[in-house]
């Protein structure tokens, strides 16, 4: 951020809200924000799931809510830089609604998956080797598999009930699609206008809490991921079955995000962008307008002169004798003006030579014949 402008509240004499001066963010800055934000999300959410079981006796609900708190923190930090996605499904929704260019879609996904895998790798290498044994598990990978998304015998229901309850692939698909669609709908709605700090923090709180509730609601059925980057990062360090089933947790969230985004484009389209200009731009436009006005005035003057001159006529009357002779001739005003200038120059020349208009008239009266068809003065 380059600068922050404070809008004063005149009624109370305190700052009512702080508006962030936006500037175009480079793709590198946005990708860095997505990487770090997704890292924070997975590190906090998965960290509680890995360590919480033995240290804090954390239950499944607390672990699911931890993902919501982690998302809240990440969004509050980076919503103004990259949009605060940290989820390929939300990124796809932003691209469909026009908030993100399609050329940035794949780089966003790569940054998100890389940040999630980096966080999971850090937790994997720092997990004590004795921890799985204390939790009656065989390995660290088995510990990570407790938080992995799966279906059938690998679902959370099946693991919690020792195989007595299981979910089918279709059930997991439906739950993931609906849950992700709801999450993307809320995220797109609350981040539509985040021009102030207060609105940005409100968007982070609402989105984080809603994601935490959805994680709790879907944890036992589908794992509560609703995030392909999160599901992939956990599957990489889990048992082999997790990587074999992770494809479903890409297809379902992306489908849910796309459905919501398409509905947004129909029922709540993005406003048209408004161009912003600097003062220098306005001055340049004013100068251009003046130049165009001058050219237009000159063109109109030329057109008017040509039209008026073509329509002009002169009336010459001859009053010699009992009959009057009237001659109509079309003239060009430009030629008339040139003739008047020539007459003025001739008058000045006559004055310089000592000949006056009166003398020329006397000479004309003495013997010069009057041309036919002209008016005799």
Buried (B, 14 or more C-beta within 10 A) or exposed (E): EEEEEEEEEEEEEEEEEEBBEEEEBEBEEBBBBBBBBBBBBBBBBBBBBBBBBBEEEBEBEBBBBBBBBBBBBBBBBBBBBBBBBBBBBBBBBBBBBBBBEEEBBEBBBBBBBBBBBBBBBBBBEEBEEEBBEEEEBEEBBBBBBBBBBBBBEBBBBBBBEEEEEBBEBEBBBBBBBBBBBBBBBBBBBBBBEBEBBEBBBBBBBBBBBBBBBBBBBBBBBBBBBBBBBBBBBBBBBBBEBBBEBBEBBBBBBBBBBBBBBEBBBEEEEEEEEEEEEEEEEEEEEEEEEEEEEEEEEEEEEEEEBEEEBEEEEEEEEBEEEEEEBEEEEEEBBEEEEEEEEEEEEEEEEBEEEEEEEEEEEEEEEEEEEEEEEEEEE
